[in-house]
Amino acid sequence: MEPYELTLVEKLAENDAEVKQLRDEHALFDKQLQLLESKSYLNPQEEQEVRTLKKQKLDRKTRLMEAISAHK
């Protein structure tokens, strides 16, 4: 996300529990991805987990962008 979008998400999260939850989940998925992707080798189960986490992270980002659009 762009810096101005992150600022809007933070502002919206102060008053909107759903946006706060989406933001927190997005950050959690990002941290989990970073941990997995820092490994030099991923077994097939970890590769599947990476794909799943990327989909979940993208879903949260999409929903956050929708929330930003709705509040404009």
C-alpha positions as CSV (number, residue, x, y, z in Angstrom):
1,M,0.0,0.0,0.0
2,E,1.0,3.6,-0.6
3,P,2.0,5.7,2.4
4,Y,-1.1,7.8,2.2
5,E,-3.3,4.6,2.1
6,L,-1.5,3.4,5.2
7,T,-2.3,6.7,7.0
8,L,-6.0,6.4,6.0
9,V,-6.1,2.8,7.3
10,E,-4.6,3.8,10.6
11,K,-7.1,6.7,10.9
12,L,-10.0,4.4,10.0
13,A,-8.8,1.7,12.4
14,E,-9.2,4.1,15.3
15,N,-13.0,4.1,14.9
16,D,-13.8,0.9,12.9
17,A,-13.2,-2.5,14.5
18,E,-13.5,-4.3,11.2
19,V,-10.8,-2.1,9.6
20,K,-8.6,-2.6,12.7
21,Q,-9.0,-6.4,12.4
22,L,-8.3,-6.4,8.7
23,R,-5.1,-4.3,9.3
24,D,-4.0,-6.6,12.1
25,E,-4.6,-9.7,10.0
26,H,-2.8,-8.2,7.0
27,A,0.3,-7.4,9.2
28,L,0.2,-10.9,10.8
29,F,0.2,-12.6,7.4
30,D,3.0,-10.4,6.2
31,K,5.2,-11.4,9.2
32,Q,4.4,-15.0,8.7
33,L,5.3,-14.7,5.0
34,Q,8.6,-13.0,5.9
35,L,9.6,-15.8,8.2
36,L,8.8,-18.5,5.7
37,E,10.4,-16.6,2.8
38,S,13.6,-16.1,4.8
39,K,14.3,-19.8,4.8
40,S,16.7,-21.1,2.3
41,Y,14.5,-24.1,1.5
42,L,10.8,-24.7,1.8
43,N,9.3,-28.1,1.9
44,P,6.1,-28.7,-0.1
45,Q,3.9,-28.0,3.0
46,E,5.6,-24.7,3.6
47,E,5.3,-23.8,-0.1
48,Q,1.5,-24.4,0.2
49,E,1.4,-22.3,3.3
50,V,3.2,-19.4,1.5
51,R,0.6,-19.6,-1.3
52,T,-2.3,-19.6,1.2
53,L,-0.8,-16.7,3.2
54,K,-0.3,-14.6,0.0
55,K,-4.0,-15.2,-0.9
56,Q,-5.2,-14.3,2.6
57,K,-2.9,-11.2,2.7
58,L,-4.2,-10.0,-0.7
59,D,-7.8,-10.6,0.4
60,R,-7.3,-8.4,3.5
61,K,-5.6,-5.7,1.4
62,T,-8.5,-5.7,-1.1
63,R,-11.0,-5.4,1.8
64,L,-8.9,-2.6,3.3
65,M,-8.9,-0.7,-0.1
66,E,-12.7,-1.2,-0.3
67,A,-13.0,0.3,3.2
68,I,-10.9,3.3,2.1
69,S,-13.0,3.8,-1.0
70,A,-16.2,3.6,1.1
71,H,-15.0,6.3,3.5
72,K,-13.9,8.8,0.9
